[in-house]
């Protein structure tokens, strides 16, 4: 199942003039948290995803080191 976990993720914000990339682990659940944040809404504590905008301009931002994936 590992190949299905390693897929590229893209997020485009036309308000940002400079492109950025990260080598950190990004999960699909991060996109919903990020979209809420970009819309100016609070990300609920119950969300497992992280706001990707936290990574902008801060290489030392606290981020996940691992995650658990199960397949039925």
Predicted model as a PDB file, atoms N, CA, C, CB and O in Angstrom, pLDDT in the B-factor column:
MODEL        1                                                                  
ATOM      1  N   UNK A   1       0.806  -1.206   0.000  1.00 57.00           N  
ATOM      2  CA  UNK A   1       0.000   0.000   0.000  1.00 57.00           C  
ATOM      3  C   UNK A   1       0.851   1.274   0.000  1.00 57.00           C  
ATOM      4  CB  UNK A   1      -0.918  -0.004   1.197  1.00 57.00           C  
ATOM      5  O   UNK A   1       0.332   2.369  -0.219  1.00 57.00           O  
ATOM      6  N   UNK A   2       2.138   1.133   0.242  1.00 68.00           N  
ATOM      7  CA  UNK A   2       2.970   2.318   0.363  1.00 68.00           C  
ATOM      8  C   UNK A   2       2.938   3.224  -0.870  1.00 68.00           C  
ATOM      9  CB  UNK A   2       4.376   1.906   0.637  1.00 68.00           C  
ATOM     10  O   UNK A   2       2.900   4.442  -0.700  1.00 68.00           O  
ATOM     11  N   UNK A   3       2.951   2.697  -2.111  1.00 68.00           N  
ATOM     12  CA  UNK A   3       2.915   3.608  -3.265  1.00 68.00           C  
ATOM     13  C   UNK A   3       1.693   4.531  -3.273  1.00 68.00           C  
ATOM     14  CB  UNK A   3       2.938   2.805  -4.544  1.00 68.00           C  
ATOM     15  O   UNK A   3       1.768   5.652  -3.776  1.00 68.00           O  
ATOM     16  N   UNK A   4       0.582   4.070  -2.725  1.00 70.00           N  
ATOM     17  CA  UNK A   4      -0.605   4.930  -2.696  1.00 70.00           C  
ATOM     18  C   UNK A   4      -0.483   6.046  -1.667  1.00 70.00           C  
ATOM     19  CB  UNK A   4      -1.841   4.100  -2.403  1.00 70.00           C  
ATOM     20  O   UNK A   4      -1.243   7.013  -1.717  1.00 70.00           O  
ATOM     21  N   UNK A   5       0.449   5.931  -0.745  1.00 75.00           N  
ATOM     22  CA  UNK A   5       0.659   6.978   0.250  1.00 75.00           C  
ATOM     23  C   UNK A   5       1.551   8.100  -0.267  1.00 75.00           C  
ATOM     24  CB  UNK A   5       1.261   6.384   1.501  1.00 75.00           C  
ATOM     25  O   UNK A   5       1.474   9.235   0.203  1.00 75.00           O  
ATOM     26  N   UNK A   6       2.379   7.779  -1.216  1.00 75.00           N  
ATOM     27  CA  UNK A   6       3.367   8.749  -1.709  1.00 75.00           C  
ATOM     28  C   UNK A   6       2.867   9.394  -2.998  1.00 75.00           C  
ATOM     29  CB  UNK A   6       4.743   8.065  -1.946  1.00 75.00           C  
ATOM     30  O   UNK A   6       3.294   9.041  -4.097  1.00 75.00           O  
ATOM     31  N   UNK A   7       1.971  10.327  -2.841  1.00 75.00           N  
ATOM     32  CA  UNK A   7       1.436  11.059  -3.987  1.00 75.00           C  
ATOM     33  C   UNK A   7       1.727  12.546  -3.806  1.00 75.00           C  
ATOM     34  CB  UNK A   7      -0.096  10.809  -4.148  1.00 75.00           C  
ATOM     35  O   UNK A   7       1.703  13.045  -2.681  1.00 75.00           O  
ATOM     36  N   UNK A   8       1.999  13.252  -4.885  1.00 77.00           N  
ATOM     37  CA  UNK A   8       2.275  14.691  -4.750  1.00 77.00           C  
ATOM     38  C   UNK A   8       1.016  15.451  -4.382  1.00 77.00           C  
ATOM     39  CB  UNK A   8       2.864  15.256  -6.051  1.00 77.00           C  
ATOM     40  O   UNK A   8      -0.081  15.087  -4.806  1.00 77.00           O  
ATOM     41  N   UNK A   9       1.168  16.483  -3.612  1.00 78.00           N  
ATOM     42  CA  UNK A   9       0.054  17.353  -3.252  1.00 78.00           C  
ATOM     43  C   UNK A   9       0.351  18.768  -3.703  1.00 78.00           C  
ATOM     44  CB  UNK A   9      -0.213  17.313  -1.735  1.00 78.00           C  
ATOM     45  O   UNK A   9       1.475  19.251  -3.570  1.00 78.00           O  
ATOM     46  N   UNK A  10      -0.650  19.422  -4.231  1.00 80.00           N  
ATOM     47  CA  UNK A  10      -0.471  20.784  -4.728  1.00 80.00           C  
ATOM     48  C   UNK A  10      -1.544  21.682  -4.129  1.00 80.00           C  
ATOM     49  CB  UNK A  10      -0.524  20.824  -6.279  1.00 80.00           C  
ATOM     50  O   UNK A  10      -2.705  21.290  -4.010  1.00 80.00           O  
ATOM     51  N   UNK A  11      -1.151  22.860  -3.765  1.00 80.00           N  
ATOM     52  CA  UNK A  11      -2.086  23.856  -3.264  1.00 80.00           C  
ATOM     53  C   UNK A  11      -1.671  25.185  -3.879  1.00 80.00           C  
ATOM     54  CB  UNK A  11      -2.095  23.918  -1.681  1.00 80.00           C  
ATOM     55  O   UNK A  11      -0.524  25.609  -3.736  1.00 80.00           O  
ATOM     56  N   UNK A  12      -2.599  25.840  -4.563  1.00 79.00           N  
ATOM     57  CA  UNK A  12      -2.286  27.094  -5.235  1.00 79.00           C  
ATOM     58  C   UNK A  12      -3.068  28.228  -4.592  1.00 79.00           C  
ATOM     59  CB  UNK A  12      -2.599  27.004  -6.745  1.00 79.00           C  
ATOM     60  O   UNK A  12      -4.294  28.171  -4.497  1.00 79.00           O  
ATOM     61  N   UNK A  13      -2.363  29.245  -4.155  1.00 79.00           N  
ATOM     62  CA  UNK A  13      -2.976  30.440  -3.594  1.00 79.00           C  
ATOM     63  C   UNK A  13      -2.533  31.612  -4.464  1.00 79.00           C  
ATOM     64  CB  UNK A  13      -2.575  30.652  -2.078  1.00 79.00           C  
ATOM     65  O   UNK A  13      -1.376  32.025  -4.388  1.00 79.00           O  
ATOM     66  N   UNK A  14      -3.430  32.159  -5.291  1.00 82.00           N  
ATOM     67  CA  UNK A  14      -3.036  33.235  -6.200  1.00 82.00           C  
ATOM     68  C   UNK A  14      -2.600  34.511  -5.477  1.00 82.00           C  
ATOM     69  CB  UNK A  14      -4.179  33.553  -7.126  1.00 82.00           C  
ATOM     70  O   UNK A  14      -2.024  35.407  -6.094  1.00 82.00           O  
ATOM     71  N   UNK A  15      -2.868  34.597  -4.186  1.00 81.00           N  
ATOM     72  CA  UNK A  15      -2.443  35.771  -3.418  1.00 81.00           C  
ATOM     73  C   UNK A  15      -0.968  35.714  -3.054  1.00 81.00           C  
ATOM     74  CB  UNK A  15      -3.273  35.899  -2.154  1.00 81.00           C  
ATOM     75  O   UNK A  15      -0.397  36.719  -2.631  1.00 81.00           O  
ATOM     76  N   UNK A  16      -0.345  34.557  -3.213  1.00 78.00           N  
ATOM     77  CA  UNK A  16       1.068  34.388  -2.879  1.00 78.00           C  
ATOM     78  C   UNK A  16       1.899  34.457  -4.152  1.00 78.00           C  
ATOM     79  CB  UNK A  16       1.308  33.045  -2.141  1.00 78.00           C  
ATOM     80  O   UNK A  16       1.759  33.595  -5.020  1.00 78.00           O  
ATOM     81  N   UNK A  17       2.761  35.460  -4.284  1.00 78.00           N  
ATOM     82  CA  UNK A  17       3.524  35.618  -5.523  1.00 78.00           C  
ATOM     83  C   UNK A  17       4.685  34.627  -5.681  1.00 78.00           C  
ATOM     84  CB  UNK A  17       4.059  37.012  -5.593  1.00 78.00           C  
ATOM     85  O   UNK A  17       5.190  34.445  -6.788  1.00 78.00           O  
ATOM     86  N   UNK A  18       5.109  33.991  -4.593  1.00 77.00           N  
ATOM     87  CA  UNK A  18       6.271  33.111  -4.646  1.00 77.00           C  
ATOM     88  C   UNK A  18       5.844  31.676  -4.343  1.00 77.00           C  
ATOM     89  CB  UNK A  18       7.361  33.579  -3.650  1.00 77.00           C  
ATOM     90  O   UNK A  18       5.120  31.417  -3.382  1.00 77.00           O  
ATOM     91  N   UNK A  19       6.304  30.761  -5.174  1.00 76.00           N  
ATOM     92  CA  UNK A  19       5.996  29.350  -4.956  1.00 76.00           C  
ATOM     93  C   UNK A  19       6.857  28.809  -3.818  1.00 76.00           C  
ATOM     94  CB  UNK A  19       6.224  28.528  -6.253  1.00 76.00           C  
ATOM     95  O   UNK A  19       7.962  29.294  -3.574  1.00 76.00           O  
ATOM     96  N   UNK A  20       6.340  27.808  -3.134  1.00 75.00           N  
ATOM     97  CA  UNK A  20       7.084  27.181  -2.043  1.00 75.00           C  
ATOM     98  C   UNK A  20       6.865  25.676  -2.102  1.00 75.00           C  
ATOM     99  CB  UNK A  20       6.647  27.752  -0.659  1.00 75.00           C  
ATOM    100  O   UNK A  20       5.821  25.200  -2.548  1.00 75.00           O  
ATOM    101  N   UNK A  21       7.854  24.950  -1.650  1.00 77.00           N  
ATOM    102  CA  UNK A  21       7.742  23.498  -1.560  1.00 77.00           C  
ATOM    103  C   UNK A  21       8.201  23.073  -0.170  1.00 77.00           C  
ATOM    104  CB  UNK A  21       8.585  22.788  -2.677  1.00 77.00           C  
ATOM    105  O   UNK A  21       8.890  23.811   0.534  1.00 77.00           O  
ATOM    106  N   UNK A  22       7.799  21.862   0.202  1.00 78.00           N  
ATOM    107  CA  UNK A  22       8.234  21.320   1.477  1.00 78.00           C  
ATOM    108  C   UNK A  22       8.477  19.833   1.326  1.00 78.00           C  
ATOM    109  CB  UNK A  22       7.197  21.597   2.583  1.00 78.00           C  
ATOM    110  O   UNK A  22       7.821  19.171   0.522  1.00 78.00           O  
ATOM    111  N   UNK A  23       9.390  19.319   2.073  1.00 80.00           N  
ATOM    112  CA  UNK A  23       9.663  17.891   2.100  1.00 80.00           C  
ATOM    113  C   UNK A  23       8.997  17.218   3.284  1.00 80.00           C  
ATOM    114  CB  UNK A  23      11.152  17.643   2.136  1.00 80.00           C  
ATOM    115  O   UNK A  23       9.199  16.029   3.532  1.00 80.00           O  
ATOM    116  N   UNK A  24       8.202  17.987   4.011  1.00 84.00           N  
ATOM    117  CA  UNK A  24       7.545  17.431   5.202  1.00 84.00           C  
ATOM    118  C   UNK A  24       6.344  16.577   4.810  1.00 84.00           C  
ATOM    119  CB  UNK A  24       7.101  18.562   6.153  1.00 84.00           C  
ATOM    120  O   UNK A  24       5.796  16.707   3.715  1.00 84.00           O  
ATOM    121  N   UNK A  25       5.947  15.697   5.736  1.00 84.00           N  
ATOM    122  CA  UNK A  25       4.810  14.825   5.477  1.00 84.00           C  
ATOM    123  C   UNK A  25       3.521  15.632   5.456  1.00 84.00           C  
ATOM    124  CB  UNK A  25       4.730  13.713   6.533  1.00 84.00           C  
ATOM    125  O   UNK A  25       3.175  16.312   6.422  1.00 84.00           O  
ATOM    126  N   UNK A  26       2.828  15.541   4.345  1.00 86.00           N  
ATOM    127  CA  UNK A  26       1.539  16.213   4.191  1.00 86.00           C  
ATOM    128  C   UNK A  26       0.500  15.135   3.935  1.00 86.00           C  
ATOM    129  CB  UNK A  26       1.566  17.276   3.026  1.00 86.00           C  
ATOM    130  O   UNK A  26       0.704  14.256   3.099  1.00 86.00           O  
ATOM    131  N   UNK A  27      -0.605  15.201   4.646  1.00 87.00           N  
ATOM    132  CA  UNK A  27      -1.686  14.233   4.493  1.00 87.00           C  
ATOM    133  C   UNK A  27      -2.881  14.898   3.820  1.00 87.00           C  
ATOM    134  CB  UNK A  27      -2.094  13.641   5.863  1.00 87.00           C  
ATOM    135  O   UNK A  27      -3.007  16.122   3.849  1.00 87.00           O  
ATOM    136  N   UNK A  28      -3.751  14.105   3.220  1.00 86.00           N  
ATOM    137  CA  UNK A  28      -4.923  14.680   2.568  1.00 86.00           C  
ATOM    138  C   UNK A  28      -5.797  15.438   3.552  1.00 86.00           C  
ATOM    139  CB  UNK A  28      -5.734  13.593   1.890  1.00 86.00           C  
ATOM    140  O   UNK A  28      -6.479  16.384   3.158  1.00 86.00           O  
ATOM    141  N   UNK A  29      -5.796  15.054   4.806  1.00 88.00           N  
ATOM    142  CA  UNK A  29      -6.603  15.764   5.805  1.00 88.00           C  
ATOM    143  C   UNK A  29      -6.079  17.173   6.052  1.00 88.00           C  
ATOM    144  CB  UNK A  29      -6.628  14.984   7.118  1.00 88.00           C  
ATOM    145  O   UNK A  29      -6.801  18.013   6.589  1.00 88.00           O  
ATOM    146  N   UNK A  30      -4.840  17.443   5.671  1.00 90.00           N  
ATOM    147  CA  UNK A  30      -4.280  18.787   5.838  1.00 90.00           C  
ATOM    148  C   UNK A  30      -4.952  19.793   4.903  1.00 90.00           C  
ATOM    149  CB  UNK A  30      -2.769  18.766   5.584  1.00 90.00           C  
ATOM    150  O   UNK A  30      -5.018  20.980   5.223  1.00 90.00           O  
ATOM    151  N   UNK A  31      -5.446  19.338   3.765  1.00 89.00           N  
ATOM    152  CA  UNK A  31      -6.041  20.264   2.811  1.00 89.00           C  
ATOM    153  C   UNK A  31      -7.333  20.886   3.336  1.00 89.00           C  
ATOM    154  CB  UNK A  31      -6.310  19.553   1.503  1.00 89.00           C  
ATOM    155  O   UNK A  31      -7.580  22.070   3.107  1.00 89.00           O  
ATOM    156  N   UNK A  32      -8.149  20.122   4.027  1.00 91.00           N  
ATOM    157  CA  UNK A  32      -9.389  20.692   4.571  1.00 91.00           C  
ATOM    158  C   UNK A  32      -9.079  21.714   5.666  1.00 91.00           C  
ATOM    159  CB  UNK A  32     -10.301  19.574   5.129  1.00 91.00           C  
ATOM    160  O   UNK A  32      -9.719  22.763   5.734  1.00 91.00           O  
ATOM    161  N   UNK A  33      -8.111  21.415   6.513  1.00 92.00           N  
ATOM    162  CA  UNK A  33      -7.724  22.363   7.560  1.00 92.00           C  
ATOM    163  C   UNK A  33      -7.143  23.632   6.939  1.00 92.00           C  
ATOM    164  CB  UNK A  33      -6.701  21.720   8.525  1.00 92.00           C  
ATOM    165  O   UNK A  33      -7.412  24.735   7.415  1.00 92.00           O  
ATOM    166  N   UNK A  34      -6.362  23.482   5.898  1.00 90.00           N  
ATOM    167  CA  UNK A  34      -5.753  24.632   5.230  1.00 90.00           C  
ATOM    168  C   UNK A  34      -6.802  25.496   4.559  1.00 90.00           C  
ATOM    169  CB  UNK A  34      -4.726  24.172   4.204  1.00 90.00           C  
ATOM    170  O   UNK A  34      -6.734  26.722   4.645  1.00 90.00           O  
ATOM    171  N   UNK A  35      -7.771  24.884   3.891  1.00 91.00           N  
ATOM    172  CA  UNK A  35      -8.818  25.655   3.224  1.00 91.00           C  
ATOM    173  C   UNK A  35      -9.660  26.440   4.227  1.00 91.00           C  
ATOM    174  CB  UNK A  35      -9.713  24.729   2.403  1.00 91.00           C  
ATOM    175  O   UNK A  35     -10.045  27.576   3.951  1.00 91.00           O  
ATOM    176  N   UNK A  36      -9.948  25.853   5.377  1.00 94.00           N  
ATOM    177  CA  UNK A  36     -10.668  26.592   6.419  1.00 94.00           C  
ATOM    178  C   UNK A  36      -9.852  27.799   6.870  1.00 94.00           C  
ATOM    179  CB  UNK A  36     -10.979  25.674   7.625  1.00 94.00           C  
ATOM    180  O   UNK A  36     -10.390  28.896   7.022  1.00 94.00           O  
ATOM    181  N   UNK A  37      -8.572  27.597   7.080  1.00 91.00           N  
ATOM    182  CA  UNK A  37      -7.697  28.681   7.516  1.00 91.00           C  
ATOM    183  C   UNK A  37      -7.627  29.793   6.472  1.00 91.00           C  
ATOM    184  CB  UNK A  37      -6.295  28.146   7.804  1.00 91.00           C  
ATOM    185  O   UNK A  37      -7.706  30.972   6.816  1.00 91.00           O  
ATOM    186  N   UNK A  38      -7.479  29.425   5.199  1.00 89.00           N  
ATOM    187  CA  UNK A  38      -7.412  30.423   4.133  1.00 89.00           C  
ATOM    188  C   UNK A  38      -8.713  31.197   3.991  1.00 89.00           C  
ATOM    189  CB  UNK A  38      -7.068  29.757   2.818  1.00 89.00           C  
ATOM    190  O   UNK A  38      -8.714  32.342   3.541  1.00 89.00           O  
ATOM    191  N   UNK A  39      -9.829  30.566   4.379  1.00 92.00           N  
ATOM    192  CA  UNK A  39     -11.129  31.232   4.330  1.00 92.00           C  
ATOM    193  C   UNK A  39     -11.364  32.108   5.558  1.00 92.00           C  
ATOM    194  CB  UNK A  39     -12.243  30.199   4.210  1.00 92.00           C  
ATOM    195  O   UNK A  39     -12.402  32.758   5.675  1.00 92.00           O  
ATOM    196  N   UNK A  40     -10.392  32.121   6.475  1.00 93.00           N  
ATOM    197  CA  UNK A  40     -10.518  32.940   7.672  1.00 93.00           C  
ATOM    198  C   UNK A  40     -11.313  32.285   8.776  1.00 93.00           C  
ATOM    199  CB  UNK A  40     -11.144  34.231   7.328  1.00 93.00           C  
ATOM    200  O   UNK A  40     -11.744  32.957   9.713  1.00 93.00           O  
ATOM    201  N   UNK A  41     -11.513  30.988   8.679  1.00 96.00           N  
ATOM    202  CA  UNK A  41     -12.273  30.252   9.685  1.00 96.00           C  
ATOM    203  C   UNK A  41     -11.330  29.498  10.612  1.00 96.00           C  
ATOM    204  CB  UNK A  41     -13.259  29.279   9.016  1.00 96.00           C  
ATOM    205  O   UNK A  41     -10.211  29.154  10.233  1.00 96.00           O  
ATOM    206  N   UNK A  42     -11.787  29.252  11.803  1.00 94.00           N  
ATOM    207  CA  UNK A  42     -10.982  28.521  12.785  1.00 94.00           C  
ATOM    208  C   UNK A  42     -11.010  27.029  12.469  1.00 94.00           C  
ATOM    209  CB  UNK A  42     -11.498  28.781  14.224  1.00 94.00           C  
ATOM    210  O   UNK A  42     -12.058  26.475  12.138  1.00 94.00           O  
ATOM    211  N   UNK A  43      -9.867  26.395  12.574  1.00 92.00           N  
ATOM    212  CA  UNK A  43      -9.779  24.949  12.369  1.00 92.00           C  
ATOM    213  C   UNK A  43     -10.157  24.272  13.683  1.00 92.00           C  
ATOM    214  CB  UNK A  43      -8.336  24.516  11.896  1.00 92.00           C  
ATOM    215  O   UNK A  43      -9.490  24.483  14.696  1.00 92.00           O  
ATOM    216  N   UNK A  44     -11.222  23.458  13.684  1.00 94.00           N  
ATOM    217  CA  UNK A  44     -11.642  22.806  14.933  1.00 94.00           C  
ATOM    218  C   UNK A  44     -10.558  21.890  15.498  1.00 94.00           C  
ATOM    219  CB  UNK A  44     -12.919  22.003  14.701  1.00 94.00           C  
ATOM    220  O   UNK A  44      -9.784  21.293  14.750  1.00 94.00           O  
ATOM    221  N   UNK A  45     -10.515  21.790  16.805  1.00 92.00           N  
ATOM    222  CA  UNK A  45      -9.553  20.904  17.468  1.00 92.00           C  
ATOM    223  C   UNK A  45      -9.776  19.441  17.091  1.00 92.00           C  
ATOM    224  CB  UNK A  45      -9.644  21.067  18.983  1.00 92.00           C  
ATOM    225  O   UNK A  45      -8.859  18.626  17.188  1.00 92.00           O  
ATOM    226  N   UNK A  46     -10.995  19.111  16.662  1.00 93.00           N  
ATOM    227  CA  UNK A  46     -11.314  17.730  16.315  1.00 93.00           C  
ATOM    228  C   UNK A  46     -10.710  17.319  14.967  1.00 93.00           C  
ATOM    229  CB  UNK A  46     -12.823  17.540  16.284  1.00 93.00           C  
ATOM    230  O   UNK A  46     -10.705  16.134  14.633  1.00 93.00           O  
ATOM    231  N   UNK A  47     -10.206  18.272  14.199  1.00 90.00           N  
ATOM    232  CA  UNK A  47      -9.587  17.953  12.912  1.00 90.00           C  
ATOM    233  C   UNK A  47      -8.237  17.291  13.139  1.00 90.00           C  
ATOM    234  CB  UNK A  47      -9.427  19.224  12.046  1.00 90.00           C  
ATOM    235  O   UNK A  47      -7.457  17.731  13.984  1.00 90.00           O  
ATOM    236  N   UNK A  48      -7.965  16.243  12.389  1.00 87.00           N  
ATOM    237  CA  UNK A  48      -6.653  15.611  12.480  1.00 87.00           C  
ATOM    238  C   UNK A  48      -5.655  16.265  11.533  1.00 87.00           C  
ATOM    239  CB  UNK A  48      -6.761  14.122  12.176  1.00 87.00           C  
ATOM    240  O   UNK A  48      -4.447  16.088  11.687  1.00 87.00           O  
ATOM    241  N   UNK A  49      -6.153  17.021  10.553  1.00 90.00           N  
ATOM    242  CA  UNK A  49      -5.280  17.695   9.601  1.00 90.00           C  
ATOM    243  C   UNK A  49      -4.637  18.934  10.195  1.00 90.00           C  
ATOM    244  CB  UNK A  49      -6.052  18.067   8.362  1.00 90.00           C  
ATOM    245  O   UNK A  49      -5.144  19.517  11.153  1.00 90.00           O  
ATOM    246  N   UNK A  50      -3.503  19.331   9.607  1.00 90.00           N  
ATOM    247  CA  UNK A  50      -2.771  20.514  10.030  1.00 90.00           C  
ATOM    248  C   UNK A  50      -2.859  21.579   8.946  1.00 90.00           C  
ATOM    249  CB  UNK A  50      -1.298  20.170  10.341  1.00 90.00           C  
ATOM    250  O   UNK A  50      -2.967  21.263   7.762  1.00 90.00           O  
ATOM    251  N   UNK A  51      -2.813  22.817   9.350  1.00 90.00           N  
ATOM    252  CA  UNK A  51      -2.890  23.953   8.440  1.00 90.00           C  
ATOM    253  C   UNK A  51      -1.538  24.124   7.737  1.00 90.00           C  
ATOM    254  CB  UNK A  51      -3.289  25.255   9.208  1.00 90.00           C  
ATOM    255  O   UNK A  51      -0.535  24.424   8.384  1.00 90.00           O  
ATOM    256  N   UNK A  52      -1.513  23.935   6.431  1.00 87.00           N  
ATOM    257  CA  UNK A  52      -0.269  24.027   5.670  1.00 87.00           C  
ATOM    258  C   UNK A  52       0.300  25.435   5.638  1.00 87.00           C  
ATOM    259  CB  UNK A  52      -0.493  23.548   4.266  1.00 87.00           C  
ATOM    260  O   UNK A  52       1.491  25.606   5.378  1.00 87.00           O  
ATOM    261  N   UNK A  53      -0.518  26.443   5.894  1.00 84.00           N  
ATOM    262  CA  UNK A  53       0.002  27.811   5.888  1.00 84.00           C  
ATOM    263  C   UNK A  53       0.972  28.035   7.048  1.00 84.00           C  
ATOM    264  CB  UNK A  53      -1.154  28.821   5.964  1.00 84.00           C  
ATOM    265  O   UNK A  53       1.727  29.007   7.040  1.00 84.00           O  
ATOM    266  N   UNK A  54       0.961  27.154   8.036  1.00 82.00           N  
ATOM    267  CA  UNK A  54       1.914  27.263   9.145  1.00 82.00           C  
ATOM    268  C   UNK A  54       3.347  27.071   8.668  1.00 82.00           C  
ATOM    269  CB  UNK A  54       1.587  26.237  10.230  1.00 82.00           C  
ATOM    270  O   UNK A  54       4.289  27.521   9.320  1.00 82.00           O  
ATOM    271  N   UNK A  55       3.510  26.406   7.535  1.00 79.00           N  
ATOM    272  CA  UNK A  55       4.847  26.122   7.021  1.00 79.00           C  
ATOM    273  C   UNK A  55       5.433  27.283   6.224  1.00 79.00           C  
ATOM    274  CB  UNK A  55       4.810  24.889   6.159  1.00 79.00           C  
ATOM    275  O   UNK A  55       6.635  27.310   5.961  1.00 79.00           O  
ATOM    276  N   UNK A  56       4.599  28.235   5.842  1.00 76.00           N  
ATOM    277  CA  UNK A  56       5.064  29.337   5.003  1.00 76.00           C  
ATOM    278  C   UNK A  56       6.068  30.205   5.745  1.00 76.00           C  
ATOM    279  CB  UNK A  56       3.884  30.186   4.537  1.00 76.00           C  
ATOM    280  O   UNK A  56       5.758  30.815   6.768  1.00 76.00           O  
ATOM    281  N   UNK A  57       7.258  30.243   5.212  1.00 70.00           N  
ATOM    282  CA  UNK A  57       8.281  31.121   5.760  1.00 70.00           C  
ATOM    283  C   UNK A  57       8.843  30.722   7.112  1.00 70.00           C  
ATOM    284  CB  UNK A  57       7.739  32.464   5.866  1.00 70.00           C  
ATOM    285  O   UNK A  57       9.602  31.484   7.711  1.00 70.00           O  
ATOM    286  N   UNK A  58       8.486  29.539   7.608  1.00 74.00           N  
ATOM    287  CA  UNK A  58       8.997  29.120   8.918  1.00 74.00           C  
ATOM    288  C   UNK A  58       9.537  27.692   8.831  1.00 74.00           C  
ATOM    289  CB  UNK A  58       7.884  29.214  10.003  1.00 74.00           C  
ATOM    290  O   UNK A  58       8.802  26.739   9.087  1.00 74.00           O  
ATOM    291  N   UNK A  59      10.802  27.537   8.476  1.00 74.00           N  
ATOM    292  CA  UNK A  59      11.353  26.183   8.368  1.00 74.00           C  
ATOM    293  C   UNK A  59      11.415  25.446   9.701  1.00 74.00           C  
ATOM    294  CB  UNK A  59      12.731  26.244   7.773  1.00 74.00           C  
ATOM    295  O   UNK A  59      11.598  24.229   9.723  1.00 74.00           O  
ATOM    296  N   UNK A  60      11.267  26.156  10.800  1.00 80.00           N  
ATOM    297  CA  UNK A  60      11.313  25.536  12.121  1.00 80.00           C  
ATOM    298  C   UNK A  60       9.919  25.260  12.684  1.00 80.00           C  
ATOM    299  CB  UNK A  60      12.083  26.422  13.077  1.00 80.00           C  
ATOM    300  O   UNK A  60       9.801  24.844  13.837  1.00 80.00           O  
ATOM    301  N   UNK A  61       8.861  25.479  11.900  1.00 82.00           N  
ATOM    302  CA  UNK A  61       7.498  25.273  12.387  1.00 82.00           C  
ATOM    303  C   UNK A  61       7.316  23.834  12.879  1.00 82.00           C  
ATOM    304  CB  UNK A  61       6.472  25.595  11.277  1.00 82.00           C  
ATOM    305  O   UNK A  61       7.789  22.887  12.251  1.00 82.00           O  
ATOM    306  N   UNK A  62       6.635  23.689  13.992  1.00 85.00           N  
ATOM    307  CA  UNK A  62       6.383  22.358  14.553  1.00 85.00           C  
ATOM    308  C   UNK A  62       5.459  21.595  13.622  1.00 85.00           C  
ATOM    309  CB  UNK A  62       5.769  22.452  15.980  1.00 85.00           C  
ATOM    310  O   UNK A  62       4.431  22.118  13.192  1.00 85.00           O  
ATOM    311  N   UNK A  63       5.825  20.356  13.310  1.00 87.00           N  
ATOM    312  CA  UNK A  63       5.063  19.563  12.349  1.00 87.00           C  
ATOM    313  C   UNK A  63       5.123  18.110  12.760  1.00 87.00           C  
ATOM    314  CB  UNK A  63       5.602  19.749  10.908  1.00 87.00           C  
ATOM    315  O   UNK A  63       5.914  17.746  13.631  1.00 87.00           O  
ATOM    316  N   UNK A  64       4.311  17.283  12.158  1.00 87.00           N  
ATOM    317  CA  UNK A  64       4.257  15.855  12.522  1.00 87.00           C  
ATOM    318  C   UNK A  64       5.538  15.134  12.111  1.00 87.00           C  
ATOM    319  CB  UNK A  64       3.039  15.176  11.863  1.00 87.00           C  
ATOM    320  O   UNK A  64       6.206  15.519  11.151  1.00 87.00           O  
ATOM    321  N   UNK A  65       5.859  14.097  12.847  1.00 87.00           N  
ATOM    322  CA  UNK A  65       6.994  13.239  12.530  1.00 87.00           C  
ATOM    323  C   UNK A  65       6.552  11.876  12.024  1.00 87.00           C  
ATOM    324  CB  UNK A  65       7.878  13.072  13.747  1.00 87.00           C  
ATOM    325  O   UNK A  65       7.330  11.154  11.401  1.00 87.00           O  
ATOM    326  N   UNK A  66       5.290  11.524  12.296  1.00 87.00           N  
ATOM    327  CA  UNK A  66       4.781  10.228  11.868  1.00 87.00           C  
ATOM    328  C   UNK A  66       3.264  10.273  11.804  1.00 87.00           C  
ATOM    329  CB  UNK A  66       5.251   9.109  12.818  1.00 87.00           C  
ATOM    330  O   UNK A  66       2.639  11.250  12.214  1.00 87.00           O  
ATOM    331  N   UNK A  67       2.681   9.197  11.281  1.00 85.00           N  
ATOM    332  CA  UNK A  67       1.230   9.048  11.252  1.00 85.00           C  
ATOM    333  C   UNK A  67       0.917   7.561  11.138  1.00 85.00           C  
ATOM    334  CB  UNK A  67       0.591   9.858  10.066  1.00 85.00           C  
ATOM    335  O   UNK A  67       1.784   6.751  10.811  1.00 85.00           O  
ATOM    336  N   UNK A  68      -0.334   7.220  11.414  1.00 85.00           N  
ATOM    337  CA  UNK A  68      -0.786   5.829  11.332  1.00 85.00           C  
ATOM    338  C   UNK A  68      -1.751   5.701  10.170  1.00 85.00           C  
ATOM    339  CB  UNK A  68      -1.457   5.368  12.662  1.00 85.00           C  
ATOM    340  O   UNK A  68      -2.701   6.474  10.050  1.00 85.00           O  
ATOM    341  N   UNK A  69      -1.505   4.726   9.321  1.00 81.00           N  
ATOM    342  CA  UNK A  69      -2.371   4.461   8.177  1.00 81.00           C  
ATOM    343  C   UNK A  69      -2.843   3.026   8.274  1.00 81.00           C  
ATOM    344  CB  UNK A  69      -1.636   4.722   6.825  1.00 81.00           C  
ATOM    345  O   UNK A  69      -2.035   2.117   8.463  1.00 81.00           O  
ATOM    346  N   UNK A  70      -4.136   2.811   8.148  1.00 79.00           N  
ATOM    347  CA  UNK A  70      -4.677   1.452   8.111  1.00 79.00           C  
ATOM    348  C   UNK A  70      -5.482   1.290   6.831  1.00 79.00           C  
ATOM    349  CB  UNK A  70      -5.559   1.153   9.369  1.00 79.00           C  
ATOM    350  O   UNK A  70      -6.053   2.249   6.312  1.00 79.00           O  
ATOM    351  N   UNK A  71      -5.516   0.070   6.336  1.00 73.00           N  
ATOM    352  CA  UNK A  71      -6.246  -0.223   5.115  1.00 73.00           C  
ATOM    353  C   UNK A  71      -7.176  -1.392   5.399  1.00 73.00           C  
ATOM    354  CB  UNK A  71      -5.278  -0.540   3.929  1.00 73.00           C  
ATOM    355  O   UNK A  71      -6.757  -2.413   5.943  1.00 73.00           O  
ATOM    356  N   UNK A  72      -8.449  -1.233   5.024  1.00 72.00           N  
ATOM    357  CA  UNK A  72      -9.395  -2.333   5.326  1.00 72.00           C  
ATOM    358  C   UNK A  72      -9.110  -3.614   4.576  1.00 72.00           C  
ATOM    359  CB  UNK A  72     -10.792  -1.903   5.014  1.00 72.00           C  
ATOM    360  O   UNK A  72      -9.828  -4.600   4.744  1.00 72.00           O  
TER     361      UNK A  72                                                      
ENDMDL                                                                          
END                                                                             
